[in-house]
Amino acid sequence: MGEKQPPLNGAYYGPSIPPRSRSYRSQGRGSGCGPCGCLFSFLLKLIFSVAIVIGLAVFVFWLIFRPHRVKFHVTDASLTQFNYTTNNTTLYYNLALNLTIRNPNKKIGIYYDRLEARAYYEDRRFSTAPLTSFYQGHKNTTVLNPVFKGQQLLLLGADELSVLNSEKSAGVFDIDVKLYLRVKFKLGKIKTWGVKPKISCDLKVPLSSNGKAAVGFETTKCNIDF
């Protein structure tokens, strides 16, 4: 038998056990909206507030002024010449119009600026008539008299020539007149910024011969698009 080991003096300790590592979790301040989320929320609230203010302003404006749409009519048209020659593709024309503009508003005046009337046949412009600028007061009717007279090179295809010959036989021509202008509205002492409405008058104009037309001209309401 081997020799006995002498008894150990005191308690026996094995290899040292490293202490358990502690994990420390950083304590946040709580879940917030974040920079992007807060900015988006602020913008939504701002847009909503601005929309409410604009809506209230428009409603108050309507209550005070009760605006009505301006009305444009062509009340008379005289066409004494509308000849097209195919050998030199030239249109010879003489067209005079009575154009009425009615402002039905009680508290709104209108400034008309940069007026110009343009005449079209088969979507091709053949003449332009400049008009004088003017101011139109409350509940007022103004009459303008654009005149289109002269000759113009006009290229018409086979389909357009067929339409022209058909209308010539009937004695009535489809002529479009468009107004190009800038208007400003006067509300008391306040003037608005300028707007450019689109005004189009689709006319059926009878050709007059010796001062007489086969059929009479019918008053035509013009379309307005602001």
Secondary structure, 3 states (H helix, E strand, C coil): CCCCCCCCCCCCCCCCCCCCCCCCCCCCCCCCCHHHHHHHHHHHHHHHHHHHHHHHHHHHHHHHHCCCCCEEEEEEEEEEEEEEECCCCEEEEEEEEEEEEEECCCCEEEEEEEEEEEEEECCEEEEEEECCCEEECCCEEEEECCEEEEEEECCCCHHHHHHHHHHHHHCEEEEEEEEEEEEEEEECCEECCCECCEEEEEEEEEEEECCEECCCCCCEECEEEC
